[in-house]
Amino acid sequence: MASTFELYRDEADEWRWRLRHDNGNVIADSGQGYSDKSGATDGIESVRRDAADAEIEEVDG
């Protein structure tokens, strides 16, 4: 199983990213638009760097 980061412009002409599993499901997204493409790619690199060591925390709600 694999996933792919997709980098795209939204309807407001801002850069966004989403992480899509090979089954087609979106498993994460940028949650915001970036005026510069570099902002979106920085967000992708942040997820790549930080998510591998992320803790799992159970929360209510």
C-alpha positions as CSV (number, residue, x, y, z in Angstrom):
1,M,0.0,0.0,0.0
2,A,1.2,3.5,-0.8
3,S,0.0,7.0,-0.8
4,T,0.7,10.1,-2.8
5,F,0.9,13.8,-2.0
6,E,-1.1,15.8,-4.5
7,L,-0.3,19.5,-5.0
8,Y,-3.0,21.6,-6.7
9,R,-4.6,25.1,-7.0
10,D,-8.1,25.5,-5.5
11,E,-11.0,27.6,-6.8
12,A,-9.5,30.7,-5.0
13,D,-6.2,30.1,-6.9
14,E,-4.4,29.1,-3.7
15,W,-2.0,26.2,-3.4
16,R,-3.2,23.2,-1.4
17,W,-2.0,19.6,-0.8
18,R,-3.8,16.4,0.0
19,L,-2.4,12.9,0.8
20,R,-4.3,10.3,-1.1
21,H,-4.1,6.5,-0.4
22,D,-3.8,4.3,-3.4
23,N,-7.4,3.2,-2.8
24,G,-8.5,6.7,-3.7
25,N,-9.3,7.9,-0.2
26,V,-7.9,11.3,1.0
27,I,-6.3,10.6,4.3
28,A,-4.9,14.1,5.1
29,D,-5.1,17.6,3.6
30,S,-3.5,21.0,4.1
31,G,-6.5,22.5,5.7
32,Q,-5.7,25.9,4.3
33,G,-4.7,27.5,1.1
34,Y,-1.2,29.0,0.4
35,S,-0.6,32.0,-1.9
36,D,2.8,30.5,-2.8
37,K,3.5,27.0,-4.0
38,S,6.5,26.9,-1.6
39,G,4.1,27.2,1.4
40,A,2.2,24.1,0.3
41,T,5.4,22.1,-0.3
42,D,6.7,23.2,3.1
43,G,3.6,21.8,4.6
44,I,4.1,18.5,2.8
45,E,7.7,18.3,4.1
46,S,6.5,19.1,7.6
47,V,4.1,16.2,7.5
48,R,6.7,13.9,6.1
49,R,9.2,14.9,8.8
50,D,6.9,15.0,11.8
51,A,4.2,12.4,11.3
52,A,6.4,9.3,11.4
53,D,7.1,9.9,15.1
54,A,3.7,11.3,16.0
55,E,2.1,9.9,19.2
56,I,-1.4,8.4,19.2
57,E,-3.6,10.2,21.7
58,E,-7.2,9.2,22.5
59,V,-9.5,12.2,23.1
60,D,-13.2,12.5,23.9
61,G,-15.5,13.6,21.1
